[in-house]
Amino acid sequence: MTDSILLPTRKDEAWRYSDIDAIQDTPPATFEAWEDVHVAAGETWRDFIVIDDADGLQMRRLRIVIEEGARAELAALVAGGQLGRLEVVVTLAEGAHFELGGITLGGHDTTREIVTRMAHEKPGATSNQTVRSVHWGKGTGNFLGRIDVVRDAQKTDAAQSFKGLLLEKGASVNSVPQLEIYADDVQCAHGASVGQLDENARFYMAARGLPPETIRRLLVQAFIGDATRELADEATREALLEKALGKLEERA
């Protein structure tokens, strides 16, 4: 079997909107490399992932197991690579919680994406994912989020929120929520929207003397700030927002 057969294709649901050309020279073993995280019962784990190297495929893959009553919190910025990709698979025990605050940024002809799977396998677990994407040029931002709730995982509460902001014509974003729910006493919600900068807000601020670049920065800051609000750690919230704004200023 050749290497090309082993590589992902757009027939794979998790790679539907990806840049397949960017992975053609990647060794197939790369797609078997996972970072494993185990959060013990009652413990709290936090991490802040930044993908911002410039060239080729830049990918991180995490498998997170959250034991009973534990909490895992992940802040993520995907702003690098011809294809920048973060994959997260989370397995939740009873009463566990997972929180994701994610941002994708990119222009030119880059693709930046976050792909997640929440496996709710026990009762009373919760998960919340908030992803914001800002793209320009011919850049593409993707969020593919899957939630699986098994029959015995009653009282599950799982949510996804995705919003995309297109700064220029030609940019695009894609959101693909997938819910497989076999329990009947659950709350599972998802929402997605795509738009441009609020023209009414721009006019309002311009009328009060703010220059265009300041207006744009303030509006974008408010937009991506949504991704940080549910993160419990204040230092992480500030670091994620500061890093994202820094990458946007490099564009300017």
FENZIQUI-V915669 format. One record per residue. N is the residue number from 0. RES is the residue in three letters. PSI is psi in whole degrees, -180 to 180 (NA if undefined). Layout:
BEGIN
[[N & RES & PSI] [N & RES & PSI]]
END
This chain:
BEGIN
[[0 & MET & 134] [1 & THR & 162] [2 & ASP & -39] [3 & SER & -32] [4 & ILE & -31] [5 & LEU & -18] [6 & LEU & 152] [7 & PRO & 155] [8 & THR & 172] [9 & ARG & -8] [10 & LYS & -22] [11 & ASP & 126] [12 & GLU & -40] [13 & ALA & -8] [14 & TRP & 19] [15 & ARG & -41] [16 & TYR & 13] [17 & SER & 173] [18 & ASP & 90] [19 & ILE & -32] [20 & ASP & -31] [21 & ALA & -13] [22 & ILE & 5] [23 & GLN & -29] [24 & ASP & 13] [25 & THR & 131] [26 & PRO & 134] [27 & PRO & -29] [28 & ALA & -23] [29 & THR & -33] [30 & PHE & 3] [31 & GLU & 1] [32 & ALA & 116] [33 & TRP & 147] [34 & GLU & 123] [35 & ASP & 130] [36 & VAL & 131] [37 & HIS & 120] [38 & VAL & 113] [39 & ALA & 159] [40 & ALA & 131] [41 & GLY & -4] [42 & GLU & 167] [43 & THR & 133] [44 & TRP & 135] [45 & ARG & 147] [46 & ASP & 156] [47 & PHE & 114] [48 & ILE & 131] [49 & VAL & 123] [50 & ILE & 105] [51 & ASP & 11] [52 & ASP & 153] [53 & ALA & -41] [54 & ASP & 157] [55 & GLY & -147] [56 & LEU & 125] [57 & GLN & 110] [58 & MET & 139] [59 & ARG & 141] [60 & ARG & 122] [61 & LEU & 138] [62 & ARG & 119] [63 & ILE & 124] [64 & VAL & 122] [65 & ILE & 115] [66 & GLU & 180] [67 & GLU & 126] [68 & GLY & 8] [69 & ALA & 166] [70 & ARG & 135] [71 & ALA & 136] [72 & GLU & 122] [73 & LEU & 124] [74 & ALA & 136] [75 & ALA & 137] [76 & LEU & 121] [77 & VAL & 105] [78 & ALA & 29] [79 & GLY & 166] [80 & GLY & 148] [81 & GLN & -41] [82 & LEU & 112] [83 & GLY & 128] [84 & ARG & 131] [85 & LEU & 126] [86 & GLU & 134] [87 & VAL & 125] [88 & VAL & 123] [89 & VAL & 131] [90 & THR & 124] [91 & LEU & 129] [92 & ALA & -177] [93 & GLU & 130] [94 & GLY & 8] [95 & ALA & 160] [96 & HIS & 140] [97 & PHE & 134] [98 & GLU & 127] [99 & LEU & 127] [100 & GLY & 109] [101 & GLY & 146] [102 & ILE & 134] [103 & THR & 140] [104 & LEU & 145] [105 & GLY & 154] [106 & GLY & -153] [107 & HIS & -128] [108 & ASP & 33] [109 & THR & 162] [110 & THR & 128] [111 & ARG & 129] [112 & GLU & 153] [113 & ILE & 128] [114 & VAL & 124] [115 & THR & 156] [116 & ARG & 122] [117 & MET & 120] [118 & ALA & 97] [119 & HIS & 104] [120 & GLU & -6] [121 & LYS & 162] [122 & PRO & 155] [123 & GLY & 13] [124 & ALA & 155] [125 & THR & 150] [126 & SER & 147] [127 & ASN & 129] [128 & GLN & 124] [129 & THR & 116] [130 & VAL & 131] [131 & ARG & 136] [132 & SER & 132] [133 & VAL & 121] [134 & HIS & 156] [135 & TRP & -179] [136 & GLY & -126] [137 & LYS & 24] [138 & GLY & 151] [139 & THR & 135] [140 & GLY & 133] [141 & ASN & 142] [142 & PHE & 116] [143 & LEU & 110] [144 & GLY & 122] [145 & ARG & 136] [146 & ILE & 121] [147 & ASP & 126] [148 & VAL & 113] [149 & VAL & 169] [150 & ARG & -35] [151 & ASP & -2] [152 & ALA & 58] [153 & GLN & 159] [154 & LYS & 20] [155 & THR & 141] [156 & ASP & 108] [157 & ALA & 136] [158 & ALA & 148] [159 & GLN & 139] [160 & SER & 122] [161 & PHE & 134] [162 & LYS & 139] [163 & GLY & 140] [164 & LEU & 121] [165 & LEU & 115] [166 & LEU & -20] [167 & GLU & 152] [168 & LYS & 135] [169 & GLY & -24] [170 & ALA & 161] [171 & SER & 157] [172 & VAL & 154] [173 & ASN & 137] [174 & SER & 128] [175 & VAL & 94] [176 & PRO & 139] [177 & GLN & 124] [178 & LEU & 122] [179 & GLU & 103] [180 & ILE & 122] [181 & TYR & -7] [182 & ALA & 155] [183 & ASP & -9] [184 & ASP & 74] [185 & VAL & 164] [186 & GLN & 115] [187 & CYS & 124] [188 & ALA & 149] [189 & HIS & 150] [190 & GLY & 146] [191 & ALA & 141] [192 & SER & 155] [193 & VAL & 137] [194 & GLY & -171] [195 & GLN & 178] [196 & LEU & 142] [197 & ASP & 112] [198 & GLU & -33] [199 & ASN & -41] [200 & ALA & -39] [201 & ARG & -45] [202 & PHE & -43] [203 & TYR & -47] [204 & MET & -35] [205 & ALA & -37] [206 & ALA & -18] [207 & ARG & 15] [208 & GLY & 6] [209 & LEU & 137] [210 & PRO & 157] [211 & PRO & -42] [212 & GLU & -36] [213 & THR & -41] [214 & ILE & -47] [215 & ARG & -44] [216 & ARG & -44] [217 & LEU & -42] [218 & LEU & -42] [219 & VAL & -40] [220 & GLN & -44] [221 & ALA & -38] [222 & PHE & -53] [223 & ILE & -20] [224 & GLY & -25] [225 & ASP & -34] [226 & ALA & -18] [227 & THR & -13] [228 & ARG & -31] [229 & GLU & -3] [230 & LEU & 131] [231 & ALA & -28] [232 & ASP & 117] [233 & GLU & -40] [234 & ALA & -38] [235 & THR & -43] [236 & ARG & -47] [237 & GLU & -40] [238 & ALA & -41] [239 & LEU & -47] [240 & LEU & -43] [241 & GLU & -43] [242 & LYS & -41] [243 & ALA & -43] [244 & LEU & -36] [245 & GLY & -41] [246 & LYS & -36] [247 & LEU & -35] [248 & GLU & -31] [249 & GLU & -38] [250 & ARG & -44] [251 & ALA & NA]]
END
